[in-house]
Every structure is written in C-alpha cells, then in structure tokens.
Amino acid sequence: MSQFLNALNNFIWGPPLIILMIVTGTYFTIRSGFFQVRHLGYIFHRTLGRLFHHDEEPGEEKGLLTPYEAIATAVGGSVGFGNIAGVATAVTTGGPGAVFWMWLTAFLGMLIKQVEVSLAVYYRRTDENGVPYGGPTYYMERGLGEERHWGKLWMPLAFIFGIGIFSTFFISASTYTTSEVVAQSLGIPQAIAALIIVCILYVMIWGGVKKLGQILTKLVPVMSLSYLILGLVIIVMHYENILPTLGAIFSQAFTGSAAVGGFAGATVAQVISTGMARSVYSNEAGWGSSPMVHASSKTRHPIEQGLWGSFEVFVDTFIVCTITALTVLVSGEWTSGATNATLALNVFTNNFGAFGTVVLTLIMIVFSVTTSGGWYAYYEAVLRHLAKNHPNVKKYLLIVFKYFYAVPPFVLTLYLIYVGDLSIWTLVDITSGIPTFINVAVILILSGQYFKLLKDYKARYMHIGEVLPDAVIFYEDKPEVKAALAAEKAQKQ
C-alpha cells in the first residue's frame, strides 16, 4: 500500500501538475503586466494599510466577515504548522534547492491566488439568509455550467475537486505533527498529546464561522509575530552562514543536492516537486481552499478581495516560510537526520534552551488549531453548496459535521503512531495535488472573466483606463441572473 501511495504522489506532483502551475502562473503574470510586482505597493496599501483603520469603504458590499476577519481566517488555514513542519521537511527531503522552487511557486502563486479569490467573490451565491458563500465549485457551476453553457459537464470536475478537498478531512497532518512536538516537550505519550489538541479544537470551532473569524483575528497576529521574531534571532545568531546558504539555495535548485550528514541527497526532480508541493500546501495558492472563506467577505469589488489573496501568499511564503527554511539551514540542523516539526523544535531548543522548547510548542499548538479551524470554514462552504436546495438537510449535515470534525485526524494520528508504514507528507501531498490540478485548470479556462474584472477595478480605483457604464462586478447583478434567481425564489414560496 505504501509503495502505491508513494508512486501516486510522484505521479500527481510530476510534470503535468508542475507544468500546469508554471504555465498558468506565468500566463496570468505576463497578461496582467506583472501586477504582483508593479503594484506590490498598492497591494500592501489596500491590505496591510487597511488594518490600521476601520473606516467604512464607500460601496462596500454586505457579507458575513469583514475583510480582516476573512484574511485572518484564511491565514489561519495557510500560515500554520505547514510553515514549520512542512517547510522543514521540504528542506530535509529536497535540500536547499527546494527553497528556490518554493519561492518561484509563491511568486506565480500571488497571481494565481488573486485570480481564484476574485472569481470566488464574483461567482458567489447568496443563501436564504442573505449570506454570500462561494468557492471553486461555485465558479465551476456558474462560470462553466451557466456562462459557458457546459450544462452538467462542470459536475465531474466539481466532484473530483470535492473529493480532493474532503480527503483532507480524513488525512490531515496538523494533529499528528503538532502532537509530536507536544509529546516530546511535555514527556507524554503522543496519543495523549493528540487528544489534548482535539479538545482545544472543538472548543474553538463550536462558535461557528463568525465566531471563528473573531478568534483567528486575535490569534493569527500573535502566533505569526512571535515565530517571526524568534526565527530572525536564530538567523542573526548564525549570520556567517547566511551567504553560503543563499548560494546553496540557488545553485542546488537545478543540480540536485548531494548527501550531507544525515541528509540523503535529492535529484533535481525531487527538489522541484518537493519545493512546489510544500509551497502550495503552505500558502494554498491554486488549491482552491481559502477562496471559500474570501467569498464570504464584505468587499466593494472581487479584485479588492483578490488583493488579500496576493498579500496572503507573500506573507506566508516569502516571510514566514523563508524564515523557517533559513533557520533550519543556517543552523545546520537540516543534516541532523531529524524530520517534521521535531527538526524545527531541535533548532529552537538548541538555540534558546528550555525557553525555545516551550515557546515553539505553544506556537505549534496555536498554529495547529488555527489551521484546522480555517479548514473547518472551507468544509462548511462546500457542504453548504452541496445541500443548497435542501435547507433541512444542510442544517443537520452541518451539525453532524461539527461533532465529527476532529475525529478522523485523531484516528489517522493513532494509525501513524502505532503502525507507521506511511509518511504523513506523502498523504497530504496527494490530497493537495488533486484539487490543485482541477482548480488551476478551471481558473485558466475562466481567465477571461478575471481580466474583465481586473480591467474594471483598475479603471474604478486605480485610475488606469475608463470605467464601462454597463460593467457588472458581481455575477448575481447580471439582469438575466437576477431574473432567474427571482423566479427560483418565487417557485420555492
């Protein structure tokens, strides 16, 4: 079984997906005029700059979450244990060169995520309570099925995507990886540590998506800043290794890595696939996950929320993941033979002693529950779409889901602890690769709609070009869609 899963993982993260990601990201980057570079300052102004004031934006749409709550929830699903354990494992598997491919994927991913978030907001559906929900399955239905007249042909794509997304419900690395650190730090059995994490998660998610957004709003900045500061201190402590490390990152990106110490060496193909897979797993660009949260945001324009997607990738990979990679590399711990979060824990313990052990353990717990909490919101969005025409089914489905949510990851953790014939990262790479392939292909097909929205946004708010008087910036504002929705509502009544 383990051989089959390893072969499947190598196939999924082989040339087809790698080429699709690079071609799609390059296409959006070039056709948008290198938007993520030329307008990086504007992206920060409209995202980070807005966190320092709470003035109401003119023309802002109604939604379930404020833009900050949406980004906090989405970052809670992407800036988490993957930035620590995932990146550390990428370095021990692919060597320093994997960091280069992680960066390249993130650079292109800034546009890819902007596109998927923008499309999710544009094609979102308002439920019976007036609350908007969206995501890849929504823009598959409306963008492919309705606008492009695919009929029901969008459904197989949505089905495969949904299976990929919900496979992470049963195969999640957060509980297992974090329980490793907690068990090692507290000197308790890993199964007990996993149970503690599950209990914390249930307490967190019980308030629902709105409450979840409020909780993550407070936790995300604290957990991120604490980790960043300590990581920078470690890098400075090993300043003499910074330039050699950067040289190895670029030189080994195209040559592979030779064995050093406890590191077994890596081929060029392994370097590329590992770096790209960990980048996607960390920042979720192209995965189609965080657009499900962004689609519920209050925003005046789809592209406006898409800017938050670009900002999220930048912070996640170019700042947080880079600090993790550099701490592991400059400290020399990457050749020690340790893996997963244990490697990161060793870095902090060896540099800060008991203080480092305690702090990283607390950070890992927070990262774990916020990651799982963010994914809870993603699953809820998919379930709402699945049962959109059956309110009673949706109600009870969500109740059962809330009770059952943390059970499968706990069971998987027990399996990996007591059986241990698989790598957790083989499983998570498979579950992230499947939906990413479908989602990236779909947004490439729907690219025309994104560029219409981008042109309109630049004219309205960036004073580049002229605003078309008949431009429609939300799908449900189209006259024919309004009429269809009104008829559907009347029929239900």
N, C-alpha and C positions, 0 to 999 in steps of 0.2 A: 504493500500500500504506500509506504513512504517513497519507494522508487517511482511509482506512478505520479504521486503528487509533486515530487521534485521535477520530473520530466514535464508535467503540465505547467508548472511555474516557469520553467525555462522556455516553453513554447509561448506562453502568454506574454512574457516580458522579453520576447525575442524580436527579430527585425520588424514584423508587421506593426506592432504597437509602438515601438521606438520610432520608426519612420513616420507613422501617422502623427505622433505627438510633435515631432520636429517639424514636419511639413505644415501641419495646421498652425502651430505657434508662429512659424516663420511667415506664413501667409497673412495671418492677422497682424503681425508686427509690421510687415512691409506695406500692406494696403492701408493700414491706419497711420502711416507715416511715422513709424516708431513712436507711437503715442506714449508708451510707458517710459520712454527716455526723454523725449522733447517736452512732455507735460508732467514730468515727475513732480515738479514743484507744485503744480496745480492739484495733482492727486493728493499730495500731503496737505495742501491748504483746505481742500474740501473734505478731508477725512480727519487727520490728526488735529488740524486747526479748529475744527468744529467741536472737539472735545472740551475746549476751554470756554465755550459759551453755550447757552441753551436757548438762544433766541429762536422763535418760530420762523421757519423759512416760508416766504410767500409762495403760494401754490402748492404747498406740501399736501400729499395725499394721506387719507386715513389708513391706518394699519394697526397690526397687533403690537409691534415692537417699534421703539424709536430706533433711528439708525445706529446709535451707540449700543443699544441692547442687542440689536441684530449682529453687529460686528463682534460684541463680547461673546455672544452665544456661538457664533461661527468660529471665532478664535479659540473658544473653549473646546471646540471639536477638532481644531487643527494644531494649535500650539499646545502641546501636551506631552505625554510620555514619548510620543514618536520623535519629538525634538531631542530627547535624551537617549533613550534606549535604541530607537530606530536609527538615528544618525551614528551613534557609537557602533552599532552592529554593521552599518554600511562601511565604516572605516575598517573594521576588523575583517570584513568579507571582501571588499573591493580595493582596500588600500587607500592611500591619499588621493589617487586619481579619481576616485568615486565622488569626491567633493566637487571637482570641476563639473561633472555631469549633473550633479545636484544643483549647482549654480545655473548652468545653462537651461535646465528644465524649468527652474524658477523664473528665469528671465523671460522665457517664452510663456511660462505659466501665468505671468502677470496679465498678459493679454487674454489668454485662454479663460482665466477665471473671470475677468471683466466681462467677456462675452457671455459665458454661461449664467452669470448672475443677472446681467442685463436682460437676457432672453427670459429667465425665470420670472423676473418682475413684469416684463411686458406681457407674457402669456398667462400670468397667474389667474386663478379663478376665485371669485368671491363666494363664500358659502352662505348658508341660510341665515347666519347671524351677522352677515356683513363683514366677515373677517377674510382677508385675502390669504390664499395658500398657493404655492407653486413649486416648480422644480422641473427636472428633465422630463418626467412622464407627462407633465402638463404641456411643455412646449413640443413634445412629440405628438400629443393628441391634437393640439390646436395648430401648431406650425406645419406639421407634416400631414396629419389626417384631414384638417379642415382647409387651411390656406393652400396647401399644395395638392389637395384632392387625392391623397393616398388611400382614402377610405379607411379600412381596418388594418392596412398594412403596417401602420405605426405600432400596432399592439404587440407583435413579436419582439420588436426592439425594446419596447417598454417592459415586456415580460422578462427578457434576458437581463436588462438593466436592473429591474426589481429584484431578481434572484441574486444578482451580484451584490446589491446593497444589503439585502436582508441576510445574505450569508455571513456578513459581519456581525449580525445579531447572535449567531451561534459561534462565530470564530472571531474573537476579539483578543488582542494582545494586552490590553491595559490591565486587566485583573491579574493575569499571570506575571507580567513583567514587574508591576509595582509590588506584588506580593513577594517577589524575590528580594527586593530591596528591604521591605519592611521586616521580613523574616530574618534576614542577615543582620539588620541593625538592632532588632529587639531580641534576637536569640530565641525566636519562637518557631514552631512548625509553619511551613509555607501555607498549608491549608488553612490554618487559623488566621494567618495574615490576610489571606484572600477573603475569608468570611467577614473580617473587620471592614475591608474595603467595600464589600457588597452592602453591608449595613449602612455605611456612610452614604453610598449612592442612593439607596432607597429613601433615606431621609431627604436627600437633595431634590430628587425628581418628583416628590409627591405633590409639590405645589403647582405642577403643570408648566406649560411653555412660558407663560407670562412670568410666573414666579422664578422660573429657571433663568430667564433673561436678567432679572434683577439680581439674582445670586451671582451669576457669572460676571455681571458688571462690576461687582466688588472684588471678586477673586482673581480675575484674569490679570489686571494690572499688578496686583501684589505678587502673584506667583511668577509672572514674567520678569519684573524688575529685580526681584530677589535673585533669580537664577542668572540674569544677565550680569549683575554687579559682581557676584562671586566668580562667574566664569571669566570675566575680564581680569579680575585679580590674578587668577591662575595663569592666564596668558602672559600677563606682565611679569609674573614671577619666573617665567621661562622665556623671557624676551630674546635670549640668544638663539633660540630655536625657531623663531618666527619666520625669518627669511628662508632658511633651509626647508621649512615645512611648506611655505608657499611655492617654492621651486619644485618640490616633490609633487604637489597637487597638480601643477600644470604639466610637468614632464611625464608623469606616470598616467595621465589621462588617456594617452594614445599609445603607450608602450606596455601597459600592464604593470604589475608590481611583483618584484622578487621577494622571496621569503626572507623575513627579518624576525629574529627572536621567535615569539610564539605565533607569528603571522605566517600563514601557509602559502602566501603568494596568490596572485589573481591574473587571469587572462584579460585582454582588452575587452572582450565581450562581457565578461563578468564585471569589470569596472563600470562599463556603460550601463548595463541593466540594473546593477545594484544602486548606483547613484541616482538614476532616474526613478526607480521604484520607490526609494526612500524619500525622494523629493515629493512625489505625488502623495505618498502616504502621510507625509508631514503637513504639506500646505494644501493638499486636496485639490489642486488646480487640475481640472479636467475630470475629476472623479464624479462630479455631479451631486455631491453631498451638501456642502454649505449653501448652494443656491436655494435649497429648500427652506432655509432659515431666512436668507436675504429676501426671498419673495414675499415674506410677511411684514416687511419693513414699511415705515412711513417714509415716503420719498416723493419728490416732485417730478422725477424722471428716471426711467430704468437705468440709463447710463450713470446717473448720480450714484445709485447704489452699486453699480459695477465698479466705480472707483474704489469703493471699500474692498471689493474683491482683490483688486490690484494691490492695494495697501496691505491687505492681509498676507498675501504671498510674500511681499517684500519683507515685512517684519518677521514672518515665520521662518523663512529660509535664509535670507541674506543677513539677518541679525541673529536670531535665536539658534538656528541650526549651524550657522557658521561658528558661533562661539562654542557650541558643543564639539564640533569637529576639531577646532583648533586646540581646545583644552585636552582632548584625547591624544592629539598628535604631538603637540609641543611638549607635553609631559612625558611622552614615551610609553604611556600605558597601553597604547594600541597593540604593542607587540608582546604584551604580558601573557596572552592566552585567555584572559577574561573576556566575557561576551555580555551582550544585552545591557540592562541597567546596572548590573554588577560592575561592569567596566567603568561606567560613569561614577558609581559610588566609590570605587577604588581611587579615582582621580581626586575626588573631593576629600576622601579620608586621608590620603597620603599628603595632601597639601594643607589641609586645615585640621587634621586630627579628629577628635570626637565631635567637635563643633560642625565640621563638614559632613560627618555621617548623619547627625541629627537634622541639619538643615536640608540636605538633599532628600532625606527620607520624607520630611514634611512636604517639600516641593513635589515629590513624586506622587504622594497621596493626593494632593490638590490637583495636579495635572491629570491623574487617572480619573478622578470623579468628574472633573470638568470636561474631559474628553468624552467619557461615557455619557455625561449629561447632554453635551452638544449633539451626540448621535441619537439620543432619545428624541430630540426635536426633529431630526431628519426622518426617523422611522415614523413618527406621528404624521408628518406631512404626506408620506407615501400611503399610509393607511387611510388617511382622510380622502385621498384621491381614489383609492381602491373602492371605498364604500360611499362615494359622494352622493349616489342616488338612493342610499338606504340609511337614513338618519339613525334608526334604532340599531341597525347592525353596527354602524360606526360607533355609536355610544358604548355598546357592550364590548366591541372589539378593542377599543382604547382602554377600557377598564381592565380587561384580561391582560392586555399588553403591559400595562403599568405594573401589575402584580408580578408578571412573569419575566420582566425585562432583564434582571441581573442574574437569572438562574443559569442560562446556557454558558456564559463566560466563566462562571464559577465551576460548572461541570467540566468544561474544557481545561480549566486550570488543574483540576484534580487529575484529569487524564494525563496531562503533560508531566505532572509531578510524579505520578506513580507508574506510568507506562513509559513515557518519554521517548517514543520511537520517531518523533517528528520535531522539526524546528518550528517554532511559533511564527517565524518570519516567512517561511515557505507558505504557510496557510494565509497569512494576511496579505502577502503579495498576490496570491491568486484571487482573493476576494476583492482586492482593489483594482486589479488589472482588468477583470471582466467588465464592470460598469464603466471604467475609464475608456475602454475601446469603443463601446457603444456611444457614450456621451460625446466624446470628441468627434466621432464621425457625424453625429447628428448636428452639433453646432457648426460644423463645417458646411453641411447642407443648408442650414438656416443662416449662413453668414450674411446673406443679402439683407435680411431684416435688421441684423446688428448694425451694419454700416449705414442703413437709413436712420436708425436711432442715433448713432454717433454723429452723423451729419447734422441732424436736428438739434442735438444737445450742444454741439459746438457753436451753432448759429444762435441758439437761445441764450446760452450762459457764458460762452467763451468769446462771443462776438467775432466768430470766424464764419463767414458766409451769411446767407439770408434765410430767415425762417419762412417755410412754406405755409400759407394760410390754412391749408386743409390737412396739415400733418396730424397724425394720430399717434400719441405716445404710449397708449395702453390699449391692448387688444380689445378689451371689453368696451372701449369707447367707439369702436367702429360701428357705424349705423346698422349694418346687417347683423352684427353680433348682438347689439343692444336689442334689436327686434327679436332675434332668436331666443335670447335669454328671457325677455318679457313673455314670449309665448310659452316657454318652458315653465316659467313661474305660474302663469295662469292655468296651465294644464294641471299642475300639482294641486292648485287650490280647488 
